[in-house]
Amino acid sequence: MARQLGPAGIHVAHVVIDGMIDSAATRARFPERVRDLGADAMLDTGAIAELFHQIHAQPRSAWTFEADLRPSGEKF
C-alpha cells in the first residue's frame, strides 16, 4: 500500500502495538495481571497517540513505514 499510495501523498505505516494497553477497561478486566506487571509494563494511551501524531507530522523526505511499540518494563 505504501508504494501504491505514497506517490499520491498518502502516508501508510504499519504499527505493532505489542503489550497491554493501560486503560480503565484493561484495569477492570485484568486486575491481577495489571498488579503483577508493575511500573512501566503497560503502554500508555497518550504515548501511543503521540507516536501516531509523530508519524502523521513527518516530512515526506523521511517517512516511517513501520514501528513497534513495547513497554520499557516488559519481562522477557
C-alpha positions in Angstrom: 0.0 0.0 0.0 2.8 2.4 0.8 4.3 2.0 -2.7 1.0 2.4 -4.4 -0.4 5.3 -2.3 2.9 7.2 -1.4 3.1 9.0 -4.7 -0.3 10.4 -4.1 0.9 11.9 -0.8 -0.8 9.2 1.4 1.5 8.0 4.2 0.9 4.4 5.0 2.5 2.9 8.1 2.3 -0.4 10.0 2.3 0.0 13.7 2.7 -3.1 16.0 1.3 -2.5 19.5 2.9 -5.3 21.4 1.8 -5.1 25.0 -1.1 -4.5 27.4 -2.6 -1.0 26.9 -3.2 0.9 30.1 -6.9 1.8 30.1 -9.8 1.7 32.6 -11.2 -1.3 30.7 -7.9 -3.2 30.9 -7.6 -2.5 34.6 -11.2 -3.6 35.3 -10.9 -6.8 33.2 -7.4 -7.9 34.2 -6.7 -6.5 37.7 -4.4 -9.4 38.7 -2.3 -9.1 35.6 -2.1 -5.3 35.9 -0.9 -5.7 39.5 1.7 -8.4 38.5 3.1 -6.3 35.6 4.4 -3.5 37.8 5.5 0.0 36.8 6.3 0.8 33.2 5.0 -2.5 32.0 1.9 -1.3 30.2 1.5 1.0 27.2 0.2 4.5 28.0 -2.6 5.6 25.6 -1.2 9.1 25.4 2.2 7.7 24.3 0.5 5.6 21.7 -1.3 8.6 20.4 1.9 10.6 20.4 3.6 8.1 18.1 0.7 8.2 15.6 0.9 12.0 15.7 4.6 11.9 15.0 4.1 9.6 12.1 1.4 11.9 10.7 3.6 15.0 11.1 6.7 13.5 9.5 8.2 15.3 6.5 7.8 13.4 3.2 11.6 13.2 2.9 11.8 10.8 5.9 8.7 8.8 6.4 8.4 5.9 8.8 6.8 2.8 7.4 6.9 0.5 10.4 7.1 1.0 14.2 7.0 -1.4 17.1 5.7 -0.2 20.5 6.6 -2.2 23.6 6.6 -1.1 27.2 10.0 -0.5 28.8 9.2 -2.7 31.8 8.5 -5.7 29.6 9.6 -9.0 31.1 11.3 -11.4 28.8 
